Amino acid sequence: MKKAAFVYKDEDSMSRMHEFYDRVMESLDVPYLENYINTSFGQTHSLLVGDQTKPRICTIHGGNGITPLNIRLFLPLLKEYCIIAPDVVGMPGKSEPYRNISSMKDEYGQWISEILDFYKEDKVSFVVSSYSSSMFLSFAKCFPQRIDKAILLVPSGLAHGPILPMIKKMVIPFVRYYIRPDEKLLDDVLEYMGGKDDEIWREFFDLMMSAYRMELRPPKEYKKEELRYLDTEVFIIASKSDIFFPADKVFDRARDVFGNDIRVQYIESKHLPSQEVMADVCKKIILMLQEDV
């Protein structure tokens, strides 16, 4: 396997990201097991979080995101479930620090399949968000029979907002911050992204934007015919204020792709929901997952 470019500025930057990872994970005060899984795309670090006697679900962090903050978003789900949570290869975390997976070739689907094989899960429900929704749809295209239920939060893979505002308000500040960190730029990004008043998210964005070579290529969007074999319940949660994947566009496209029987839920949020919003979202997710049980 030919390795792509190293995704951090240097080894010290990677070490600082790993230190942040461990510190946030420990602060959640939940039991977890770490595994390193050999996949076709590089070694994958993965967590099994929560009470292992409970039913398992799978979640994957968003693009340029990190697993402990993803678990923090979905923390209330641990009351009922044990969560499989891999670090995406080539993104922040402890997996292979080289971007070896192509979204255009549906390689994320194969990668997810190999993770589930490791955990001996033939079929599982998914709770994904942002960029990882497109990763999940790759899996849904290639392995639809392995999906129980699907919850997509502020999802990619279906529709996106206007490109120019994203470039002006997000991409350009990302690039400028990498070259020369500046508090005003960080404030601006958090204003449009969400998490401005959350010190943990602020620390992560400072570290991610200054020490890591971000994935700026857009996630793949999927067509109806690519997902024609997916036969499962789909619950989509989105916000009109999301700069990346605004709710109305996402819901309209989702009805075209999945049919009119999908469930949708508006939330009052930027792209990154607050913990207060997520408390309510997680209650709804649990209700859906437990239907017909």
Secondary structure, 3 states (H helix, E strand, C coil): CCCCCECECCHHHHHHHHHHHHHHHHHCCCCEEEEEEEECCEEEEEEEECCCCCCEEEEECCCCCCHHHHHHHCHHHHHCCEEEEECCCCCCCCCCCECCCCHHHCHHHHHHHHHHHHCCCCCEEEEEECHHHHHHHHHHHHCHHHEEEEEEECCCCCCCCCHHHHHHHHHHHHHHHHHCCCHHHHHHHHHHHCCCCCHHHHHHHHHHHHHECCCCCCCCCCCHHHHCCCCCEEEEEECCCCCCCCHHHHHHHHHHHHCCCCEEEECCCCCCCCHHHHHHHHHHHHHHHHCCC
